[in-house]
């Protein structure tokens, strides 16, 4: 079964307010077995648009990734995060087929 990923691009406008989201999201992500693969690391943007912060989380499968996002706990966290940031989020199923 293919893993799934949240790919988030975030601009934080108020870091003090955003810290409450960061402090609380670990418990929700832990509940759904999420693993941070990228969390605000330095990056280059050679094509297209970008935001100031990139985050990639890995989940055991697509259903779990969607369940985490749709959970009451994470929906509450969106209300904590939203006043302090703008976020583009994609939830995508990983590729589990042949490689070149």
VMD Tcl script that builds the backbone (N, CA, C; Angstrom):
set m [mol new atoms 300]
animate dup $m
set s [atomselect $m all]
$s set {name element resname resid chain x y z} {
  {N N UNK 1 A 0.845 -1.183 0.000}
  {CA C UNK 1 A 0.000 0.000 0.000}
  {C C UNK 1 A 0.886 1.241 0.000}
  {N N UNK 2 A 0.544 2.189 -0.847}
  {CA C UNK 2 A 1.335 3.411 -0.960}
  {C C UNK 2 A 1.117 4.316 0.248}
  {N N UNK 3 A 2.173 4.988 0.643}
  {CA C UNK 3 A 2.066 5.988 1.693}
  {C C UNK 3 A 1.374 7.219 1.115}
  {N N UNK 4 A 1.090 8.184 1.957}
  {CA C UNK 4 A 0.483 9.438 1.520}
  {C C UNK 4 A 1.201 10.590 2.204}
  {N N UNK 5 A 1.034 11.777 1.634}
  {CA C UNK 5 A 1.781 12.941 2.092}
  {C C UNK 5 A 0.912 14.180 2.138}
  {N N UNK 6 A 1.182 14.996 3.138}
  {CA C UNK 6 A 0.699 16.370 3.145}
  {C C UNK 6 A 1.875 17.206 2.667}
  {N N UNK 7 A 1.636 18.044 1.689}
  {CA C UNK 7 A 2.642 18.986 1.218}
  {C C UNK 7 A 2.064 20.372 1.461}
  {N N UNK 8 A 2.662 21.081 2.390}
  {CA C UNK 8 A 2.155 22.399 2.782}
  {C C UNK 8 A 3.187 23.471 2.473}
  {N N UNK 9 A 2.686 24.582 1.954}
  {CA C UNK 9 A 3.512 25.775 1.750}
  {C C UNK 9 A 2.842 26.887 2.551}
  {N N UNK 10 A 3.600 27.539 3.401}
  {CA C UNK 10 A 3.012 28.451 4.380}
  {C C UNK 10 A 3.764 29.772 4.415}
  {N N UNK 11 A 3.020 30.866 4.475}
  {CA C UNK 11 A 3.556 32.180 4.813}
  {C C UNK 11 A 3.030 32.530 6.193}
  {N N UNK 12 A 3.912 32.761 7.125}
  {CA C UNK 12 A 3.531 33.113 8.494}
  {C C UNK 12 A 3.618 34.632 8.632}
  {N N UNK 13 A 2.508 35.260 9.034}
  {CA C UNK 13 A 2.458 36.716 9.202}
  {C C UNK 13 A 2.632 37.141 10.649}
  {N N UNK 14 A 2.362 36.222 11.568}
  {CA C UNK 14 A 2.483 36.518 12.994}
  {C C UNK 14 A 3.047 35.280 13.683}
  {N N UNK 15 A 4.363 35.238 13.829}
  {CA C UNK 15 A 5.011 34.056 14.388}
  {C C UNK 15 A 4.575 33.799 15.822}
  {N N UNK 16 A 4.334 34.840 16.606}
  {CA C UNK 16 A 3.888 34.625 17.984}
  {C C UNK 16 A 2.561 33.873 18.016}
  {N N UNK 17 A 1.619 34.243 17.184}
  {CA C UNK 17 A 0.343 33.551 17.122}
  {C C UNK 17 A 0.458 32.157 16.523}
  {N N UNK 18 A 1.322 31.999 15.544}
  {CA C UNK 18 A 1.513 30.717 14.852}
  {C C UNK 18 A 2.117 29.665 15.781}
  {N N UNK 19 A 2.883 30.114 16.757}
  {CA C UNK 19 A 3.521 29.171 17.697}
  {C C UNK 19 A 2.510 28.302 18.434}
  {N N UNK 20 A 1.320 28.817 18.681}
  {CA C UNK 20 A 0.284 28.018 19.341}
  {C C UNK 20 A -0.115 26.834 18.464}
  {N N UNK 21 A -0.177 27.035 17.155}
  {CA C UNK 21 A -0.472 25.943 16.217}
  {C C UNK 21 A 0.657 24.916 16.235}
  {N N UNK 22 A 1.886 25.378 16.161}
  {CA C UNK 22 A 3.043 24.471 16.161}
  {C C UNK 22 A 3.089 23.664 17.457}
  {N N UNK 23 A 2.808 24.306 18.574}
  {CA C UNK 23 A 2.858 23.616 19.868}
  {C C UNK 23 A 1.781 22.542 19.990}
  {N N UNK 24 A 0.653 22.731 19.326}
  {CA C UNK 24 A -0.463 21.795 19.475}
  {C C UNK 24 A -0.547 20.739 18.380}
  {N N UNK 25 A 0.092 20.952 17.238}
  {CA C UNK 25 A -0.130 20.013 16.132}
  {C C UNK 25 A 0.532 18.657 16.341}
  {N N UNK 26 A 1.577 18.576 17.134}
  {CA C UNK 26 A 2.273 17.307 17.354}
  {C C UNK 26 A 1.374 16.211 17.897}
  {N N UNK 27 A 0.491 16.555 18.808}
  {CA C UNK 27 A -0.408 15.548 19.398}
  {C C UNK 27 A -1.351 14.981 18.337}
  {N N UNK 28 A -1.849 15.836 17.458}
  {CA C UNK 28 A -2.752 15.376 16.397}
  {C C UNK 28 A -1.980 14.517 15.394}
  {N N UNK 29 A -0.830 14.994 14.968}
  {CA C UNK 29 A -0.045 14.231 13.998}
  {C C UNK 29 A 0.386 12.884 14.583}
  {N N UNK 30 A 0.737 12.858 15.854}
  {CA C UNK 30 A 1.113 11.603 16.513}
  {C C UNK 30 A -0.051 10.618 16.523}
  {N N UNK 31 A -1.246 11.109 16.791}
  {CA C UNK 31 A -2.441 10.256 16.816}
  {C C UNK 31 A -2.639 9.534 15.489}
  {N N UNK 32 A -2.271 10.184 14.377}
  {CA C UNK 32 A -2.455 9.600 13.048}
  {C C UNK 32 A -1.158 9.020 12.471}
  {N N UNK 33 A -0.129 8.933 13.284}
  {CA C UNK 33 A 1.119 8.305 12.865}
  {C C UNK 33 A 1.910 9.095 11.844}
  {N N UNK 34 A 1.705 10.398 11.786}
  {CA C UNK 34 A 2.413 11.232 10.811}
  {C C UNK 34 A 3.884 11.379 11.190}
  {N N UNK 35 A 4.702 11.527 10.169}
  {CA C UNK 35 A 6.140 11.722 10.353}
  {C C UNK 35 A 6.563 12.931 9.520}
  {N N UNK 36 A 7.235 13.896 10.166}
  {CA C UNK 36 A 7.756 15.044 9.426}
  {C C UNK 36 A 8.930 14.604 8.567}
  {N N UNK 37 A 8.857 14.901 7.275}
  {CA C UNK 37 A 9.990 14.687 6.362}
  {C C UNK 37 A 10.683 16.003 6.056}
  {N N UNK 38 A 9.913 17.075 6.020}
  {CA C UNK 38 A 10.429 18.431 5.805}
  {C C UNK 38 A 9.679 19.331 6.766}
  {N N UNK 39 A 10.416 20.214 7.431}
  {CA C UNK 39 A 9.763 21.118 8.382}
  {C C UNK 39 A 10.490 22.456 8.396}
  {N N UNK 40 A 10.179 23.291 7.413}
  {CA C UNK 40 A 10.712 24.652 7.397}
  {C C UNK 40 A 12.186 24.758 7.086}
  {N N UNK 41 A 12.765 23.803 6.391}
  {CA C UNK 41 A 14.202 23.809 6.082}
  {C C UNK 41 A 14.516 24.821 4.977}
  {N N UNK 42 A 15.797 25.196 4.848}
  {CA C UNK 42 A 16.197 26.067 3.735}
  {C C UNK 42 A 15.825 25.427 2.393}
  {N N UNK 43 A 15.492 26.259 1.388}
  {CA C UNK 43 A 15.084 25.731 0.090}
  {C C UNK 43 A 15.414 26.727 -1.021}
  {N N UNK 44 A 15.424 26.216 -2.222}
  {CA C UNK 44 A 15.520 27.021 -3.439}
  {C C UNK 44 A 14.200 26.861 -4.180}
  {N N UNK 45 A 13.810 27.864 -4.940}
  {CA C UNK 45 A 12.567 27.817 -5.713}
  {C C UNK 45 A 12.880 28.178 -7.168}
  {N N UNK 46 A 13.473 27.225 -7.930}
  {CA C UNK 46 A 13.907 27.546 -9.280}
  {C C UNK 46 A 12.772 27.752 -10.278}
  {N N UNK 47 A 11.555 27.304 -9.970}
  {CA C UNK 47 A 10.424 27.490 -10.884}
  {C C UNK 47 A 9.148 27.746 -10.100}
  {N N UNK 48 A 8.256 28.530 -10.675}
  {CA C UNK 48 A 6.941 28.764 -10.086}
  {C C UNK 48 A 6.980 29.655 -8.861}
  {N N UNK 49 A 5.880 29.636 -8.132}
  {CA C UNK 49 A 5.757 30.466 -6.940}
  {C C UNK 49 A 6.131 29.673 -5.695}
  {N N UNK 50 A 6.326 30.383 -4.612}
  {CA C UNK 50 A 6.647 29.716 -3.351}
  {C C UNK 50 A 6.070 30.507 -2.193}
  {N N UNK 51 A 6.142 29.904 -1.048}
  {CA C UNK 51 A 5.846 30.572 0.214}
  {C C UNK 51 A 7.095 30.432 1.074}
  {N N UNK 52 A 7.106 31.085 2.215}
  {CA C UNK 52 A 8.334 31.154 3.008}
  {C C UNK 52 A 8.660 29.877 3.780}
  {N N UNK 53 A 7.686 28.993 3.950}
  {CA C UNK 53 A 7.889 27.792 4.767}
  {C C UNK 53 A 7.288 26.591 4.045}
  {N N UNK 54 A 8.009 25.477 4.028}
  {CA C UNK 54 A 7.551 24.241 3.405}
  {C C UNK 54 A 7.543 23.128 4.447}
  {N N UNK 55 A 6.484 22.305 4.399}
  {CA C UNK 55 A 6.354 21.191 5.329}
  {C C UNK 55 A 5.844 19.982 4.549}
  {N N UNK 56 A 6.468 18.827 4.772}
  {CA C UNK 56 A 5.993 17.574 4.187}
  {C C UNK 56 A 5.838 16.570 5.315}
  {N N UNK 57 A 4.631 16.020 5.434}
  {CA C UNK 57 A 4.357 14.971 6.416}
  {C C UNK 57 A 4.038 13.684 5.680}
  {N N UNK 58 A 4.505 12.578 6.226}
  {CA C UNK 58 A 4.242 11.261 5.660}
  {C C UNK 58 A 3.242 10.523 6.541}
  {N N UNK 59 A 2.271 9.857 5.903}
  {CA C UNK 59 A 1.277 9.036 6.587}
  {C C UNK 59 A 1.335 7.623 6.027}
  {N N UNK 60 A 0.839 6.649 6.771}
  {CA C UNK 60 A 0.927 5.252 6.334}
  {C C UNK 60 A 0.123 5.002 5.066}
  {N N UNK 61 A -0.953 5.782 4.842}
  {CA C UNK 61 A -1.749 5.615 3.625}
  {C C UNK 61 A -2.620 6.853 3.418}
  {N N UNK 62 A -3.265 6.890 2.257}
  {CA C UNK 62 A -4.077 8.037 1.859}
  {C C UNK 62 A -5.274 8.234 2.792}
  {N N UNK 63 A -5.937 7.153 3.171}
  {CA C UNK 63 A -7.101 7.258 4.054}
  {C C UNK 63 A -6.727 7.887 5.392}
  {N N UNK 64 A -5.570 7.534 5.912}
  {CA C UNK 64 A -5.126 8.095 7.194}
  {C C UNK 64 A -4.786 9.575 7.051}
  {N N UNK 65 A -4.161 9.949 5.952}
  {CA C UNK 65 A -3.844 11.360 5.709}
  {C C UNK 65 A -5.113 12.198 5.649}
  {N N UNK 66 A -6.124 11.692 4.955}
  {CA C UNK 66 A -7.399 12.412 4.876}
  {C C UNK 66 A -8.103 12.440 6.229}
  {N N UNK 67 A -8.063 11.332 6.949}
  {CA C UNK 67 A -8.706 11.274 8.271}
  {C C UNK 67 A -8.087 12.283 9.225}
  {N N UNK 68 A -6.786 12.437 9.178}
  {CA C UNK 68 A -6.119 13.412 10.038}
  {C C UNK 68 A -6.606 14.821 9.718}
  {N N UNK 69 A -6.609 15.157 8.429}
  {CA C UNK 69 A -7.042 16.504 8.037}
  {C C UNK 69 A -8.492 16.762 8.441}
  {N N UNK 70 A -9.350 15.787 8.238}
  {CA C UNK 70 A -10.778 15.959 8.505}
  {C C UNK 70 A -11.166 15.768 9.968}
  {N N UNK 71 A -10.210 15.381 10.804}
  {CA C UNK 71 A -10.516 15.150 12.215}
  {C C UNK 71 A -10.929 16.452 12.913}
  {N N UNK 72 A -11.790 16.341 13.911}
  {CA C UNK 72 A -12.165 17.544 14.667}
  {C C UNK 72 A -10.950 18.242 15.278}
  {N N UNK 73 A -9.965 17.455 15.695}
  {CA C UNK 73 A -8.768 18.041 16.317}
  {C C UNK 73 A -8.009 18.916 15.324}
  {N N UNK 74 A -7.828 18.420 14.101}
  {CA C UNK 74 A -7.076 19.230 13.132}
  {C C UNK 74 A -7.924 20.386 12.611}
  {N N UNK 75 A -9.208 20.173 12.444}
  {CA C UNK 75 A -10.060 21.278 12.016}
  {C C UNK 75 A -10.006 22.422 13.027}
  {N N UNK 76 A -9.913 22.094 14.303}
  {CA C UNK 76 A -9.723 23.141 15.318}
  {C C UNK 76 A -8.380 23.844 15.119}
  {N N UNK 77 A -7.332 23.061 14.820}
  {CA C UNK 77 A -6.015 23.672 14.633}
  {C C UNK 77 A -5.985 24.624 13.446}
  {N N UNK 78 A -6.787 24.367 12.441}
  {CA C UNK 78 A -6.863 25.307 11.316}
  {C C UNK 78 A -7.332 26.669 11.807}
  {N N UNK 79 A -8.288 26.688 12.731}
  {CA C UNK 79 A -8.771 27.967 13.256}
  {C C UNK 79 A -7.705 28.665 14.101}
  {N N UNK 80 A -6.803 27.902 14.680}
  {CA C UNK 80 A -5.684 28.475 15.437}
  {C C UNK 80 A -4.646 29.047 14.478}
  {N N UNK 81 A -4.370 28.323 13.392}
  {CA C UNK 81 A -3.334 28.716 12.429}
  {C C UNK 81 A -3.766 29.855 11.507}
  {N N UNK 82 A -4.996 29.805 11.030}
  {CA C UNK 82 A -5.445 30.678 9.945}
  {C C UNK 82 A -5.279 32.187 10.186}
  {N N UNK 83 A -5.536 32.701 11.367}
  {CA C UNK 83 A -5.373 34.150 11.534}
  {C C UNK 83 A -3.916 34.618 11.426}
  {N N UNK 84 A -2.989 33.694 11.505}
  {CA C UNK 84 A -1.576 34.059 11.574}
  {C C UNK 84 A -0.771 33.649 10.353}
  {N N UNK 85 A -1.433 33.015 9.372}
  {CA C UNK 85 A -0.686 32.499 8.222}
  {C C UNK 85 A -1.608 32.270 7.033}
  {N N UNK 86 A -0.979 32.074 5.880}
  {CA C UNK 86 A -1.669 31.613 4.676}
  {C C UNK 86 A -1.032 30.289 4.303}
  {N N UNK 87 A -1.862 29.325 3.939}
  {CA C UNK 87 A -1.350 27.976 3.690}
  {C C UNK 87 A -1.946 27.395 2.416}
  {N N UNK 88 A -1.101 26.786 1.604}
  {CA C UNK 88 A -1.528 25.929 0.501}
  {C C UNK 88 A -1.207 24.513 0.942}
  {N N UNK 89 A -2.193 23.629 0.914}
  {CA C UNK 89 A -1.985 22.258 1.371}
  {C C UNK 89 A -2.512 21.289 0.327}
  {N N UNK 90 A -1.682 20.308 -0.016}
  {CA C UNK 90 A -2.067 19.237 -0.910}
  {C C UNK 90 A -1.920 17.930 -0.141}
  {N N UNK 91 A -2.930 17.071 -0.240}
  {CA C UNK 91 A -2.845 15.729 0.328}
  {C C UNK 91 A -2.795 14.781 -0.856}
  {N N UNK 92 A -1.712 14.020 -0.953}
  {CA C UNK 92 A -1.477 13.219 -2.152}
  {C C UNK 92 A -1.048 11.803 -1.789}
  {N N UNK 93 A -1.546 10.855 -2.558}
  {CA C UNK 93 A -1.118 9.469 -2.386}
  {C C UNK 93 A 0.232 9.285 -3.051}
  {N N UNK 94 A 1.119 8.589 -2.368}
  {CA C UNK 94 A 2.447 8.325 -2.906}
  {C C UNK 94 A 2.397 7.339 -4.059}
  {N N UNK 95 A 3.488 7.246 -4.772}
  {CA C UNK 95 A 3.617 6.338 -5.905}
  {C C UNK 95 A 4.307 5.068 -5.412}
  {N N UNK 96 A 3.704 3.928 -5.729}
  {CA C UNK 96 A 4.225 2.657 -5.272}
  {C C UNK 96 A 4.478 1.699 -6.443}
  {N N UNK 97 A 4.701 2.274 -7.623}
  {CA C UNK 97 A 4.906 1.453 -8.823}
  {C C UNK 97 A 6.364 1.342 -9.196}
  {N N UNK 98 A 6.621 0.830 -10.399}
  {CA C UNK 98 A 8.001 0.644 -10.860}
  {C C UNK 98 A 8.742 1.974 -10.975}
  {N N UNK 99 A 10.027 1.913 -10.747}
  {CA C UNK 99 A 10.886 3.085 -10.844}
  {C C UNK 99 A 11.782 2.958 -12.083}
  {N N UNK 100 A 12.242 4.090 -12.594}
  {CA C UNK 100 A 13.112 4.019 -13.784}
  {C C UNK 100 A 14.432 3.320 -13.503}
}
mol reanalyze $m
mol bondsrecalc $m
mol representation Tube
mol addrep $m
